[in-house]
């Protein structure tokens, strides 16, 4: 098998990221898709970019934009200055620990950064390695996946970002010596090797496909070729909710009488304020080995998202939840729009769930699922999400479907007869009751009642026809009366 080409950054003339935009005319979210690593990106440039998409996380955005930009600019400097890769002097990576509850945008921020800089990105959950990581090399699969994300380009992968969520789940209990605690400690040590600098073999010994590939390669070349990935420049970002950590920190600060926790009034301090006082000792006491925490020099605490934050997210033109839902409806030819009051109501519902931005997706799905099922069949061209729709979804769905059926029938009648239909209020009320009772068979009922009117209206000599309750209840008799009245009127006129 041919050796994969190695990525060699051209630091004399590093191009700006090429971008692709999609859906501009439709108003969908557009974001640059980087093709080459932007080693010259500056912190304030990345911060401004992130602020277009991230809401209510100013500290996290500032720290991450600064440290990650510095990480890549430093690599550029080391290459330009000819600093040897094996030099240990000053070789401290700005790996990041993010602390924050679910749904506040931890993954989203890191993925945005990777996209903007143009590096491959993979995400893993620490819980996947909690049982087997200490006896195998499963954590190394993250590095192999990074190579796959780089389309097999090992050199490009060596500049990538690995994001590991739920890192708090591999914290061991103090004094744990057996069972899950040993497993968690083993995972920490395996991750520690990756975060420092090691070489990961792309061929997995226990993988049959890898073994066969090695045999074929040996037969072709007469020697065994080993492809390895060096993790020296791979940036690691880990995150977790860290339940119970704020209580530990508060207890430490209270005992020492530090800062805002010196008196009873300080007991009102938020969890976020307390978490921002986190120390290395707190994390070690939580169950992490000191060497592991030592490889995470940058700590960021993210804010919990309140109702106002969630509302701001929904109002943002780049909101992934709204844009995704618009695309889903657009796939059926339906233009979906949201009124401002509806967005506020959705934010209120999401805030109650206390799951951050994830609550927004849940709230939107619950409201629109029945519309998403029913409207494509009807061919409804547009839907506006209003406060009324959110509070009375089922009734609104009936009304939207009913109005569309009447409009469509009137259009069909006009095309066949040249006469425009208008529905009398009492007739509409009757038709709506029948619509609900017949589960949407309104078109069939109107076809049956008004089939003779397509030709009958020509005898009436009218341009418009009012559909009344009398026509609905006695279509034949009423048509006869209308024709007779029309002829009588014509006779009188003569």
Secondary structure, DSSP 8 states (H G I E B T S, - for coil): ----------TTS----------TTTT-------SS--TT--HHHHHHHHTTT--S-HHHHHHHHHHHHHHHHHHHHHHHHT--TT--TT-----EEEE--TTSSHHHHHHHHHHHHT--EEEEEGGGGTTTTTTS-GGGHHHHHHHHHTTT-HHHHTT-EEEEE-GGGG---TT--STHHHHHHHHHHHHHHHHH--EEESS-TT-HHHHHHHHHHHHHHSS----EEE-TT-EEEEEE--TTHHHHHHHHHHHHT-GGGSSGGGGG--HHHHHTT--HHHHHHHT--HHHHHT--EEEE-----HHHHHHHHHSTT-HHHHHHHHHHHTTT-EEEE-HHHHHHHHHHHHHHT-THHHHHHHHHHHHHHHHHHHHHHT--EEEE-HHHHHTHHHHHHHHHHHHHHHHHHHHHHHHHS-EEEE-HHHHHHHHHHHHHTTSTHHHHHHHHHTTHHHHHHHHT-SEEEE-HHHHH-HHHHHHHHHHHHHHHHHHH-
